[in-house]
Amino acid sequence: MSRPLVLFAAALFVLAGLAPVAVMAARVTPEDLARLADASSLTLLGRTAVYGLLVASLALILGLPFGFLTARTDMPFASVMRPLGVVPLFLPPMMLAMVWTAVAEIRGGAAAVFVSTLSTFPLVAVFAGRAFERVDGRLEEAARLAGGTRALLAASLPLVLPPALCGACLAFVFTINDFSVPDYVSWLGLPKFSVYADSIYATWRIDSSPGRAVAMALPLVAMTMAMLLPALALRRRGALASIVGDFRAPARIELGAARWPAFLFCATLLSLGAIVPIGRLLWEAGGGPRGWSTTELTAAFSMALERSRGDVRNSLVGALATATVCVALGLVIGHALERSRRGRWFEPIVLVPLAVPAVLFGIGIIVLWNRDWSAALYDSDWLVVLLLSGRFVVFAILVAAGAVASLDPRLEEAATLAGVGPATRIVRIVGPALRSSLAGAFVLVFVLALRELDATLLVPAANHTAMFRIFNQVHFGRDAFVAALALLLVFLIVLPGLLWSLFARKRLELLP
């Protein structure tokens, strides 16, 4: 890899991902830190930790069997349910909160746990399903002969558990750093459910003190890193757990009489996480309690397009630009991390933008770029791309690094000996070989950027997006317009994966 190219990519990563964090950390004073010992702060920290651990545990309990059943068994419609199982992860969590607080009329902490579990169990399912496919078939055959299906599962579990726990760690991180769900379920009325991310937002809104906001977030950052670092280690440990040169793909496990109960379990999760929310939004967009009709539905979509055409366009263009930038940076930095002898020592640095709460990252963007010399950038759409790229490039880096690890380095060595330059090697050798993974990284970043709210909530340039319009409008009343706009956003979110499924022959690798 060309050193100037790597240094250029690293400089862009520092500018987009690390500079907002560094400028915020420099504003902390001893007086700000002294407030961390307040009883209220400790109570809030404990509540946030319990909230995250509960959601991560439930995501593991639900996601592990879902991943196993859809990836390795003869359960009816398993091949259809497996890709559909990712949809709840793609839906903005606030949309799930909008639906389930109306359908089930739950509030407070119970609603937050329920919604966050539905939103994050696919993380565990994807990691677990992939890991179950990587268990050598000969190992399973030997275990089956020794003790039947129970022994087979016992032999596979040590190989599958690390990736599944990695997914649970990410579920914890996503949950404790999410602002929108606790805010929405609390806004509806008692019982109030405050978490650390909500407190950071409130602190900035009240006194606009960067130092106090950073100090307030430090325990949350520490808690997040305490989960991200084990997740990184677990990802590496489980990535290619049992694959060797003569690897034999495992056979599908026959469930017998348990086939339809297994189908019911998976169908219930899909219904709760995707079918019911989308169906409810369709019902509301079509008239809801006034009486559903296609005329009302068409009128609602027309109104959504008329009022929010600019917001939808800004969201789409911004997400596409962010995904393009992140994949390019991710390929260069991920390749350098994996091929370098000391690359693993730099991986924790890559995690920093993800470890910082999204609300705080947005505040860092404000503090860094809201200056006279950068006024043109601060008011432009490019600031949104910079913000989202800094926030989500970590996923592209990890996906690319994991894919490079499975690529035979002798291909690049042969090209080097033949006189092929580093840029050409990346474009013509590494890139095509990692096509599926890079496409997965593009889709993942695109989806995360399109549904992002927390990091963009306080940045004026990012307030002209579809997600912000939904957040702003829903607090003034639920109507057909909000439901139709939410459905338009859902369509844009699932479209890239749908197009890939229709026209590509390889499976999309969505997670690192």
Buried (B, 14 or more C-beta within 10 A) or exposed (E): BBEEBBEEBBEBBEBBBBBBBEBBBEBBEEEBBEEEEEEEBEEBBEBBBEBBBBBBBBBBBBBBBBBBBBBBBEBBEBEEBBBBBBBBBBBBBBBBBBBBBBBEEBBBBEBBBBBBBBBBBBBBBBBBBBBBBBBBEEBBBEBBEEEEBEBBBEBBBEBBBBBBBBBBBBBBBBBBBBBBBBBBBBEBEEEEBBBBBBBBBBBBEEEEBBBBBBBBBBBBBEBBBBBBBBBBBBBBBBBBBBEEEEBEEBEEBEBEEEBEEBBEBBBEBBEBBBBBBBEBBBBBBBBBEEEBEEEBBEBBBEBBEEBBEEBBEBBBEBBBBBBBBBBBBBBBBBBBBBBEEEBBEEBEBBBBBBBBBBBBBBBBBBBBBBEEEEEEBBEEBBBBBBBBBBBBBBBBBBBBBBBBBEBEEEEBEEBEEEEBEBEEBBEEBBBEBBEBBBBBBBBBBBBBBBBBBBBBBBBEBBBBBBBBBBBEBBEEEBBBBBBBBBBBBBEBBBBBBEEBEEEEEEEBBBBB
